[in-house]
Amino acid sequence: MGGVTDALAGLISGIVAFVVMIILAIVSFFFTVFVVDFGASLAGYPNNDFTVLSAALLIAAALLSGGLSPINYMSQPLETDEQRAAREARMREREERKEE
């Protein structure tokens, strides 16, 4: 039963990390667009739509490349072969103790 709970804990932590990354990405996206828009207005660009658009594209590309790391983490195995063998050995020992 420990293997199932470990797998679920790993899955849940990966999902939580992914959600947190998405929330931070959205917040930083809006913050960056606001700062670029305000900076372009201060620089004297009356129509700064393309400046904001270029900043939005740059930050979106940066966030997407950084936001994929939790997905990468979730695709990795949760345990190595040695860890799996040790866990299975402990489970066999427990079962042998129960039989005695």
N, C-alpha and C positions, 0 to 999 in steps of 0.2 A: 504494500500500500504506500510505502514511502516514495517509491519511484513515481507513482501517479501524482502525489502531492508536490513532489519536486518539479515535475513537468508542468503542472498547473501554475505553480509559483513562478517558474521561469516565463511561462506564457503571459501571465498577468503582469509581471514586471516589464516585459517587452511592450505590451499594449499601453501600459501607463506611460512608459518612456516615450512612445510614439505620440500619444495624445499631448503630453507636455511639450514635445518638440513642435507639434503643429500649432499649439496655442502661442508659444513663444515666437514662432515664425510669423504668425498673423500680427501679433503685437509689434514686432520689429519692422514688419513691412509697412504698417500704417505710420509708425514713428518715422521711418526713413522717408516716406513720401511727404509727410508733413514738413520735415526739416528741409528737404530739397525744394519743396514749393515755397516755403518761407524764404530760403536763401536766394532763390531765383527772383522773388519779388523784391528783396532788398538790393539785389544787383541791378535792378532796373529793367528786367524783362517783363513787359506788360502781359505778354501772352506766353506763359511758361509751360504750356501743356506738353510740348515735346520734351522739355527738360525733365519734367516729372515722369513722363512715360519712359524715358531712357533709364532713369533711376529705378523705376518700378521693375523694369525688365532685368536690370542688373541684380537687384536685391532678390527678385524671384528666382533667378538662376542660382545665386549663392545659397538661398534657403533650401531649394530643392536638393542641391548637392549635399548640404549638411543634414537635411531631414531624412535622407535615405539610410543613415547609419543605424537607426534602431531596426530597420527591416533587415539590414545586413546582420545585425546581432541575432535576430530571431532565427535566421537561417542556419546558424552555427549549431553543431550538436551540443546538447546540454551537458553531456559528460563524455569523458574519453573512454577508450576501451578498458584501460586499467581501472578507472573508477567504476565502470559498470561491472567488471569482474569482481571487484572488492565488494560491491553492494550485493551482487548475487551470492557471493560466498557468505556474507553475513545473514542473508535470508535463509540459505540452506542450513546454517548453524542454528538459527532460531527454530526452524521446522524440526530439526533433529532433537533439540531440547524438548519441544512440545510432545514429540512421539515417545520420549523416555518416561 
